[in-house]
Amino acid sequence: MSKTKVAIVILNWNGKQFLEKFLPFLIKYNPPDSELVIADNASTDDSISFLKQFYPSLRIIKNDNNGGYAKGYNDALTQVEAEYYVLLNSDIEVTENWIDPVVQLMDSDKNIAACQPKIISYKDRDEFEYAGAAGGFIDKYGYPFCRGRIFQSLEKDEKQYDDATDIFWATGACMFVRASVFHQLGGFDADFFAHMEEIDFCWRLKNLGFRIMYCPGSLIYHIGGGTLPKKNPRKTYLNFRNNFFLLYKNLPANRILPVFFVRLFLDGIAGFKFLVEGHFRDSFAVIRAHFSFYASIGKLKKKRKNCCQAKVTGIYQRSIVFGHYLSKIKSFRQMNTKDFS
């Protein structure tokens, strides 16, 4: 029996309302050489009973506990055999022919390890969606942004990013990844739990010389914030802590101290901003994130062994924070391509 070409794996945690809403689109546009799998992260709602009643033929993998996005996928994908995995959020509406363009692109070059489609807002269908837009990048201090999204500034989709191109990171909301490479890297770093684990994964791929791509021929609509809303102290904590994890694991040794010196200053400003705006729990979350990082340095040192094995491209060699807030850069097109290396 030949191996499945594509396995679409949805990691579900208490997402019955999304499964109910979006599974019909997946069933309708699911190509014949692909498998659809629901990996359930120990949901406490009636997701499983809903699936068994209305989609009895769907394969369900039950994880023993909710280990977040990172461990949830790591556990589930040990039980899925395919050439390509599609890691798909449950709050996404797929469109016709959303798989083939990406697979064709990845088939054209075995060095392409991961890829993402064009991601448009489910609610505002002429606007890019926050989590991925038209492909992810990162600045020299570890701040992620996208073609189509700089911090909270979202661009209208005017076909300005309809070119297939190399990117720095592919969104975890819809990541196509070569299964053999996913397992070669040991999957996601489970210590991240959720948020930025996909950026860490992509950076590790690039450290080994692999490519990450954006494919505009594939289109999906994403609600976003389905598990943790944007204004959530837990999300603030994970974003700040995991960003430090990401930097410490992947930066060249000579860049760690200069980058962290600047980040301490910028994170202090962010924490103070939360405080003056009355978001006391978010301000405390920034402090907790820093102390959690300091306590993890010993463990993180052991994870640096595979970093910096190749010249990593796609990093914006300026500060997107200063560029956005001081120079009023609100779109990727305003950035100078010569500042990427």
DARADA-V535527 format. One record per residue. PHI is phi as a letter, one per 40 degrees, with the letter a starting at -180 (none if undefined). Layout:
PHI
PHI
This chain:
none
c
c
c
c
b
b
c
b
c
c
b
a
f
b
d
c
c
c
c
c
b
d
d
c
c
c
c
b
c
c
c
c
b
b
b
b
b
b
c
c
f
c
b
c
b
d
c
c
c
c
c
c
b
b
c
c
c
c
b
b
b
c
c
a
c
c
g
c
c
c
d
c
d
c
c
c
c
b
b
b
a
c
b
b
b
c
b
c
c
c
b
b
c
b
c
f
c
c
d
d
c
c
c
c
c
c
c
a
c
c
c
c
a
a
b
c
c
b
b
c
c
c
b
c
b
b
c
c
d
c
h
f
b
h
c
b
a
c
c
b
g
c
c
a
b
c
h
a
b
f
c
c
b
c
c
c
b
g
c
b
c
b
c
a
c
b
c
a
b
c
c
c
a
b
c
a
c
d
c
c
d
c
d
c
g
g
c
c
c
c
c
g
a
g
g
c
c
c
d
c
c
c
c
c
c
c
c
g
c
b
b
b
b
b
c
c
b
b
b
b
b
c
g
g
c
c
b
c
d
c
a
d
c
c
d
d
c
c
c
c
c
c
c
d
d
c
c
c
b
c
c
d
c
b
c
c
d
c
c
c
c
c
d
c
c
c
c
c
c
c
c
c
d
c
c
c
g
c
c
c
c
c
c
c
c
c
d
c
c
c
c
c
d
c
b
d
d
c
c
d
c
c
c
c
b
c
g
c
a
c
c
b
h
c
c
c
b
c
c
c
c
c
c
c
b
c
g
c
b
a
c
c
c
c
c
c
c
c
b
a
